[in-house]
Amino acid sequence: MRRTTVFGSAGTLIAGTLIAGAIAAPIANADGSGAGGPVAGGSAARETARETAREAVAKAAAASGTAVAAARAARQGVDWRDCPADWALEKPIQCGWVKVPLDYTKPHGKQIRIAVDRVGSTGTKGERQGSLVYNPGGPGGSGLAFPRRVVTGNAIWADAAKAYDFVGFDPRGVGHSAPISCVDPQEFVKAPKADPVPDSEADKRAQRKRAAAYAAGCKERSGEMLPHMTTPNTARDLDVIRAALGDKKLNYIGVSYGTYLGAVYGTLFPSHVRRMVVDSVVNPSKEKIWYQANLDQDVAFETRFRDWMKWVAQNDATFHIGDTEAKVAEEWDKLRATAKKKPLGGVVGPSELLDVFTSAPYYDSAWVSTATLWSKYVAGDPQPLIDAGSPDPADTAGNAKSENSNAVYTAVECTDAAWPADWKTWDRDSTRIHRDHPFLTWSNTWMNLPCATWGVKQQTPVEVKTGKGLPQVLITQSTRDAATPYAGAVELHKRFRGSRLITEKDAGSHGITNLVNPCVNDRVKAYLLTGAVDSRDVTCDPHATPKP
């Protein structure tokens, strides 16, 4: 799951770091009418039955359309060529395109192009086992950097690289794959944004207005794509990519939101899976996708942020911020209040600070760098922190990428599932959770609030479950992950029979398969190379704690 972004001016958002959310009990129908409205019981039941029947017909049509598209892609293959210079992918990585239907119920209708790239396996012909396809999360993340793990000599993946072509792709709507947009990118990055923590009802009304404007902007700028920006459609794209690669079955690694994509793929195409690794798991329960998952994330981020502040205090000899967690927390509140009163450098307010500091609870690799920025500020040098939190208007390509990523995140989560349309629900839940978990809660609320006024029909999430032919899936998860709380891995483990869960205990970095921890790395490698898993679930000690 990806990010913590907050609203800015005129209905814009600024992207920080990820994840996706969920659906609590929806209190409104897709058309915005109240679920508890004055409808005769018989009429409501009949309408529910009709809707269920329509969904069944649409799913059957989409399944048939996927088979048509996959067969077509298998015949066409991928015309691999050197990557375009502006994609920043060095040789020997190659790039190409796979055509997929915009609407899988109309497989011969409008097609969009999905950007893919690969680097060939480094082993012998006898060692090669096919392609290994990767999704890094989001929704909205690009997987095109995955083959660079081979090019740059990443030791964790050296043995797997002998057996597989490493394949990345831009999911539909992302990057080079029919990209969508919700607002002008230069407006999107303007700073300072409004403080996400409201001081008054007027502040809340202003944020609600921005959220509604953002939703309207998505429909205006990307209306044709929005109804089809769903996880099931991306899973169908993944099956077409598999066919275009010439693989009878899919080998897949998904991280963060990529785990939910994998879970949906495994449900829709169980017999098409060969090997699947899912790392840092989005809770696949229909009751979590997506509203409730974001509320769960608010709680988990507070826990991990405090883990980091405790570590900062333990290393006070280096950072000089505070020698107890309480003192460090006091300094955080002081910094936030200072930036609220007068944005640092004129541009870094509480919203921009949150964008910078959210990296620490996401990734242990950001612990030292984030604490160093803060330490320099406390010592009287605010410029490094200002530079880290300030937008760069001259970086038009980077700004467009950030805006696109945020647009896809919003489009997929808002279209995947029904969200509460009643502001009272959002206000009640956010106020309650913020009391004890203030770090992320209101920021997450404003980021997701466009879903309350979404302009296209919201879908029913897939019931993730084991289907005929699904092999053993390998699940990896740290217990203190902020972006995708541990309960999500446990839930998927229950739903995918025969799966194995590797737990990294007392750790909290998001995405653990690319970290150095032999207990995790060796098991992932063995599974990818031979399909072998332990006879029971495994608990690993945490990877090394960062050192200043």
C-alpha positions in Angstrom: 0.0 0.0 0.0 1.3 3.3 -0.8 1.5 6.7 0.7 0.3 9.4 3.0 -0.7 12.3 0.9 -2.7 15.3 1.9 -4.8 17.8 0.1 -3.5 21.1 -1.0 -5.0 24.0 -2.9 -7.9 23.8 -5.3 -8.5 20.1 -4.9 -5.0 19.0 -5.3 -3.0 16.3 -3.4 0.6 15.9 -2.8 2.0 12.4 -2.7 4.2 11.3 0.2 5.0 7.6 0.7 1.7 4.5 0.3 -0.9 1.9 0.9 -4.4 1.3 0.1 -7.5 1.3 2.2 -10.8 -0.6 2.6 -14.5 -0.6 3.1 -16.1 -0.5 6.4 -19.8 -1.2 6.4 -20.8 1.0 3.5 -23.5 3.3 4.5 -24.5 4.4 1.0 -25.2 2.7 -2.3 -23.0 3.3 -5.3 -25.4 6.0 -6.5 -24.9 7.9 -3.3 -28.3 7.1 -1.8 -28.4 6.0 1.8 -28.4 2.3 2.4 -30.9 2.7 5.1 -33.3 4.8 3.2 -37.1 4.3 3.0 -37.3 1.4 0.6 -39.8 -1.4 0.8 -38.1 -4.6 2.0 -39.2 -6.6 -1.0 -38.0 -4.0 -3.5 -34.6 -3.7 -1.8 -34.2 -7.5 -1.9 -35.2 -7.7 -5.6 -32.8 -4.9 -6.5 -30.0 -6.6 -4.6 -30.7 -9.8 -6.4 -30.7 -8.0 -9.8 -27.4 -6.3 -9.0 -25.9 -9.7 -8.0 -27.1 -11.2 -11.2 -25.6 -8.3 -13.2 -22.3 -8.7 -11.5 -22.2 -12.4 -12.2 -22.9 -11.8 -15.9 -20.2 -9.1 -16.1 -17.7 -11.3 -14.4 -18.4 -14.1 -16.8 -18.0 -11.8 -19.7 -14.8 -10.4 -18.4 -13.4 -13.9 -17.9 -14.3 -14.8 -21.4 -12.8 -11.5 -22.6 -9.5 -12.2 -20.7 -9.2 -15.6 -22.5 -9.7 -13.9 -25.9 -7.1 -11.2 -25.0 -4.6 -13.7 -23.6 -4.8 -15.9 -26.7 -4.3 -12.9 -28.9 -1.3 -11.8 -26.8 0.2 -15.3 -26.9 0.2 -15.2 -30.7 1.6 -11.7 -30.9 4.2 -12.0 -28.1 6.3 -8.9 -27.2 8.5 -7.0 -29.7 11.5 -6.4 -27.4 13.7 -3.5 -28.2 16.1 -1.2 -26.5 14.3 1.0 -24.0 13.5 4.6 -24.8 16.2 6.9 -23.5 13.9 8.8 -21.2 12.8 5.7 -19.4 16.2 5.6 -17.7 16.7 1.8 -18.0 20.2 0.8 -19.0 21.1 -2.1 -21.3 20.7 -5.0 -21.4 17.2 -4.2 -20.2 14.7 -4.3 -23.1 11.3 -2.8 -23.3 8.1 -3.5 -25.2 4.3 -3.3 -25.1 1.4 -5.6 -24.5 -2.1 -4.6 -25.8 -5.0 -5.2 -23.5 -8.7 -4.3 -23.7 -9.8 -1.2 -21.8 -13.0 -3.1 -21.0 -12.6 -6.9 -20.7 -16.3 -7.4 -21.4 -15.5 -6.0 -24.8 -12.2 -7.7 -25.8 -12.4 -6.5 -29.4 -13.2 -2.9 -28.4 -10.7 -0.2 -27.5 -7.2 -1.4 -26.6 -4.6 0.2 -24.4 -0.9 -0.5 -24.3 0.9 -1.8 -21.1 4.6 -1.0 -20.9 6.8 -4.0 -20.0 10.5 -4.5 -19.6 12.8 -7.4 -18.9 16.3 -8.6 -18.5 17.1 -12.1 -19.5 18.1 -14.8 -17.0 21.8 -15.0 -16.3 22.0 -18.8 -16.0 22.2 -21.6 -18.5 19.4 -22.6 -20.8 18.8 -25.6 -18.5 18.5 -23.4 -15.4 15.9 -21.1 -16.9 12.4 -21.5 -15.5 10.5 -18.7 -17.3 9.7 -15.1 -16.3 9.4 -13.6 -12.9 6.9 -10.7 -12.9 6.9 -8.0 -10.2 4.6 -5.4 -8.8 5.9 -2.9 -6.2 2.6 -1.7 -4.8 0.6 1.5 -4.8 -1.8 1.4 -6.4 0.1 3.6 -8.7 3.6 2.2 -8.5 5.7 1.3 -11.5 7.5 -2.0 -11.6 9.9 -1.1 -14.5 12.9 -0.8 -12.1 12.7 -4.5 -11.1 15.1 -5.7 -13.8 17.7 -3.3 -12.5 18.2 -5.7 -9.6 20.0 -7.9 -12.0 21.8 -5.1 -13.8 23.1 -3.5 -10.6 24.2 -6.9 -9.1 21.8 -7.1 -6.2 23.2 -10.1 -4.3 19.9 -11.1 -2.7 18.4 -11.9 -6.2 21.5 -13.3 -7.9 20.4 -17.0 -7.8 16.8 -16.2 -8.8 18.2 -14.2 -11.7 19.9 -17.3 -13.1 16.5 -19.0 -13.3 14.2 -16.2 -14.4 13.9 -13.3 -16.8 13.1 -10.4 -14.4 10.0 -8.6 -15.8 8.5 -5.3 -14.7 5.5 -3.4 -16.0 3.5 -0.2 -15.6 0.0 -1.2 -14.5 -2.9 0.4 -16.4 -3.1 4.1 -15.8 0.5 4.3 -14.6 3.5 5.9 -16.2 3.7 4.7 -19.8 0.6 2.6 -19.7 -2.3 4.9 -20.7 -1.5 7.3 -17.8 -4.4 9.0 -16.0 -4.4 12.4 -14.3 -6.7 14.2 -11.9 -5.2 17.7 -11.7 -2.4 19.8 -13.3 0.9 18.4 -12.0 2.3 21.8 -11.3 -0.7 22.7 -9.2 -0.5 19.3 -7.5 3.0 20.0 -6.0 2.4 23.6 -4.8 3.2 24.2 -1.2 2.5 24.8 1.6 -0.7 22.8 1.8 -3.3 23.2 4.5 -2.5 21.5 7.8 -4.2 18.1 7.6 -5.2 18.3 11.3 -8.3 20.6 11.3 -8.7 23.2 14.0 -12.4 24.0 13.2 -15.4 22.9 11.3 -14.4 25.5 8.7 -11.1 23.7 8.1 -13.1 20.4 7.6 -15.4 22.1 5.1 -12.5 23.4 3.2 -10.9 20.0 3.0 -14.2 18.4 2.0 -14.5 20.9 -0.8 -11.0 20.1 -2.0 -11.7 16.4 -2.0 -14.8 16.8 -4.0 -13.0 19.0 -6.5 -10.3 16.4 -6.8 -12.8 13.7 -7.5 -14.4 15.9 -10.2 -11.0 16.6 -11.7 -10.4 12.8 -12.0 -13.6 12.3 -13.9 -13.0 15.4 -16.1 -9.4 14.5 -17.1 -9.6 10.7 -17.1 -13.3 9.8 -17.3 -13.0 7.1 -19.9 -10.5 5.2 -17.9 -12.0 5.5 -14.4 -14.7 2.8 -14.6 -12.0 0.3 -15.7 -9.3 1.3 -13.1 -9.8 -1.7 -10.8 -7.7 -4.4 -9.2 -9.5 -7.2 -11.1 -8.8 -5.5 -14.4 -5.1 -5.1 -13.5 -5.1 -8.8 -12.6 -6.6 -9.6 -16.0 -3.8 -7.4 -17.6 -1.3 -9.5 -15.7 -2.7 -12.7 -17.2 -2.5 -11.2 -20.7 1.2 -10.2 -19.9 1.8 -13.8 -18.8 0.5 -15.0 -22.2 2.5 -12.5 -24.2 5.7 -13.6 -22.4 5.0 -17.1 -23.6 4.6 -18.5 -20.1 1.9 -21.1 -19.4 1.9 -20.2 -15.8 2.8 -17.0 -13.8 5.7 -16.6 -11.5 5.0 -13.5 -9.5 6.3 -11.3 -6.7 4.0 -8.6 -5.2 4.8 -6.1 -2.5 2.4 -4.0 -0.6 -0.6 -3.3 -2.9 1.1 -5.9 -5.2 0.0 -8.5 -2.6 -3.6 -7.6 -3.1 -3.1 -7.7 -6.9 -1.6 -11.2 -6.4 -4.4 -12.3 -4.2 -7.0 -11.3 -6.7 -5.0 -12.8 -9.6 -4.7 -16.1 -7.6 -8.5 -16.1 -7.0 -9.4 -15.3 -10.6 -6.7 -17.5 -12.2 -5.7 -20.1 -9.7 -4.6 -22.7 -12.2 -2.4 -20.1 -14.0 -0.1 -19.6 -10.9 3.2 -21.4 -10.7 5.0 -19.6 -8.0 3.8 -16.5 -6.0 5.6 -14.5 -3.3 3.5 -11.8 -1.5 5.4 -9.5 0.8 3.8 -7.0 3.3 0.2 -8.0 2.8 -2.9 -5.9 2.3 -5.7 -7.4 4.2 -7.8 -9.0 1.4 -11.1 -9.2 3.4 -14.0 -7.6 1.5 -14.8 -5.8 4.8 -11.3 -4.1 4.7 -11.1 -3.1 1.0 -10.6 -0.1 1.2 -12.1 2.1 3.9 -11.4 0.1 7.0 -7.8 -0.8 5.8 -6.9 2.9 5.9 -8.3 3.2 9.4 -6.2 0.2 10.4 -3.2 1.8 8.8 -3.7 5.0 10.9 -3.2 2.9 14.1 -0.2 1.0 12.8 1.6 4.1 11.6 1.4 5.6 15.1 2.9 2.5 16.6 5.8 2.4 14.1 6.4 6.2 14.3 6.9 5.7 18.1 9.3 2.8 17.4 11.4 5.2 15.4 11.2 8.0 18.0 12.4 5.5 20.7 15.3 4.7 18.4 16.1 8.4 18.0 16.2 8.8 21.7 18.4 5.7 22.1 20.9 7.4 19.7 20.7 10.9 21.3 24.5 11.0 21.4 24.4 11.3 17.6 21.2 13.2 17.0 20.8 15.4 20.1 17.0 15.6 19.7 16.0 14.1 23.0 17.2 11.2 25.2 13.7 9.8 25.9 10.9 8.9 23.6 8.7 11.5 25.4 11.3 14.2 24.8 11.6 13.3 21.1 7.8 13.3 20.8 7.7 16.8 22.4 10.3 18.0 19.9 8.1 16.6 17.1 5.1 18.6 18.4 7.2 21.7 18.7 8.5 21.3 15.1 5.0 20.8 13.8 3.7 23.8 15.7 6.5 26.0 14.4 5.9 25.0 10.8 2.2 25.6 11.2 2.7 29.1 12.5 5.2 29.9 9.8 6.1 27.4 7.2 9.9 26.7 7.1 11.4 28.5 4.1 7.9 29.7 3.3 6.9 26.3 1.9 7.3 23.5 4.5 4.3 23.4 6.7 2.8 20.5 8.7 1.7 18.7 5.6 5.1 18.9 4.0 6.8 17.8 7.2 4.5 14.7 7.2 5.6 13.9 3.7 9.2 13.9 4.9 8.8 12.1 8.2 6.4 9.4 7.0 9.4 7.7 5.3 10.7 6.7 8.7 7.8 4.5 9.8 7.6 3.1 6.3 11.2 2.0 5.9 14.0 1.4 8.4 16.4 2.5 5.6 15.0 6.0 6.1 15.6 6.1 9.9 19.1 7.6 9.8 18.5 10.1 7.0 15.2 11.4 8.5 16.7 11.7 11.9 19.8 13.5 10.4 17.6 16.1 8.7 15.8 16.7 12.0 19.0 16.8 14.0 20.5 19.5 11.7 17.3 21.5 12.1 17.5 21.3 15.9 21.2 22.3 15.7 20.2 25.5 13.8 20.5 24.4 10.2 17.0 24.2 8.8 18.0 24.1 5.1 18.4 20.4 4.6 14.9 19.8 6.0 13.5 22.6 3.9 15.1 21.2 0.8 13.7 17.7 1.6 10.1 19.0 2.1 10.0 21.6 -0.8 8.6 20.9 -4.2 10.7 21.6 -7.3 8.6 23.4 -9.9 11.4 22.9 -12.4 11.1 19.1 -12.2 8.1 18.8 -14.4 8.7 15.1 -15.2 9.0 14.2 -11.5 5.9 16.3 -10.7 3.9 14.6 -13.4 5.0 11.2 -12.1 3.9 12.1 -8.6 0.5 13.4 -9.8 0.0 10.3 -11.9 0.8 8.0 -9.1 -1.6 9.7 -6.8 -4.3 9.7 -9.5 -4.0 5.9 -9.9 -4.0 5.3 -6.2 -7.2 7.3 -5.9 -8.9 5.8 -9.0 -8.2 2.2 -8.1 -9.2 2.4 -4.4 -12.3 4.5 -5.1 -13.5 2.3 -8.0 -12.6 -1.1 -6.4 -15.2 -0.8 -3.6 -18.0 1.2 -2.0 -17.0 3.9 0.4 -19.1 5.8 3.0 -20.9 8.7 1.3 -21.9 10.2 4.6 -19.4 12.7 6.0 -20.5 12.0 9.5 -19.0 8.5 9.2 -15.6 9.8 8.1 -15.7 12.6 10.7 -16.7 10.2 13.5 -14.0 7.6 12.7 -11.2 10.1 12.1 -11.9 12.0 15.3 -12.0 8.9 17.3 -8.8 7.4 15.9 -6.9 10.7 15.9 -7.2 11.0 19.7 -4.6 8.3 20.3 -3.1 8.0 16.8 -2.5 11.6 15.5 0.5 11.0 13.3 -1.3 10.0 10.1 -5.1 9.9 10.7 -6.4 13.1 9.3 -3.9 13.1 6.4 -5.2 9.7 5.4 -8.7 10.9 5.7 -8.3 13.8 3.3 -6.3 11.7 0.9 -9.1 9.1 0.6 -12.1 11.4 0.9 -12.5 11.8 -3.0 -14.0 8.3 -2.8 -17.0 9.7 -0.9 -18.0 11.7 -4.0 -16.6 9.4 -6.7 -18.0 10.0 -10.1 -18.2 6.4 -11.4 -19.8 3.2 -10.2 -18.0 1.6 -7.3 -17.5 -2.2 -7.6 -17.8 -5.1 -5.2 -14.4 -6.5 -4.1 -13.4 -9.9 -5.1 -13.9 -12.6 -2.4 -10.3 -13.8 -2.2 -10.1 -17.6 -1.8 -8.4 -20.8 -2.8 -9.4 -22.1 -6.2 -8.7 -25.3 -8.0 -5.1 -25.6 -9.1 -3.7 -22.8 -6.8 -0.2 -23.9 -5.7 1.4 -23.1 -2.3 1.9 -19.3 -2.0 4.7 -17.9 0.1 3.8 -15.0 2.4 6.3 -12.7 4.1 5.5 -10.0 6.7 7.0 -8.1 9.5 4.9 -7.8 12.7 5.2 -4.0 13.1 4.6 -3.0 9.5 2.8 0.4 9.4 1.6 0.4 5.9 0.1 -3.1 5.8 -0.6 -4.3 9.3 0.4 -7.9 10.2 -3.2 -9.0 10.4 -3.4 -8.8 6.6 -0.8 -11.5 6.2 -2.7 -13.8 8.7 -5.9 -13.2 6.8 -4.5 -14.1 3.4 -2.7 -17.1 4.9 -6.1 -18.4 6.0 -7.7 -17.8 2.7 -5.0 -19.4 0.5 -4.9 -23.0 1.7 -1.5 -24.5 1.9 0.3 -21.2 1.9 3.3 -20.6 4.2 3.8 -17.5 6.3 7.3 -16.2 7.1 7.0 -13.7 10.0 9.8 -11.3 10.8 9.2 -10.8 14.5 9.7 -7.4 16.2 10.5 -5.7 12.8 8.5 -3.1 10.9 10.0 -2.3 7.6 7.6 -2.3 4.7 8.7 -4.8 2.1 11.1 -7.3 3.6 12.2 -9.6 0.7 14.7 -7.0 -0.5 16.3 -6.6 2.9 19.2 -8.6 4.2 17.9 -11.2 6.5 19.1 -14.8 5.6 16.2 -16.3 7.4 13.8 -14.7 4.9 16.1 -14.5 1.9 17.1 -18.1 1.8 13.5 -19.3 2.0 12.3 -17.0 -0.7 15.2 -18.2 -2.9 14.5 -21.8 -2.3 10.8 -21.4 -3.1 11.5 -19.6 -6.3 14.1 -22.1 -7.4 12.5 -25.3 -6.4 9.0 -24.6 -5.1 10.1 -25.9 -1.6 8.5 -24.5 1.5 8.9 -25.4 5.2 6.6 -28.0 6.6 5.2 -25.3 8.9 5.1 -21.5 9.2 8.4 -19.8 10.2 9.2 -17.0 12.6 12.5 -15.1 11.9 14.5 -12.7 14.1 14.4 -9.1 12.8 16.9 -7.8 10.3 19.7 -5.6 11.7 18.5 -2.4 13.3 19.9 0.7 11.5 22.9 2.3 13.0 23.7 6.1 12.9 
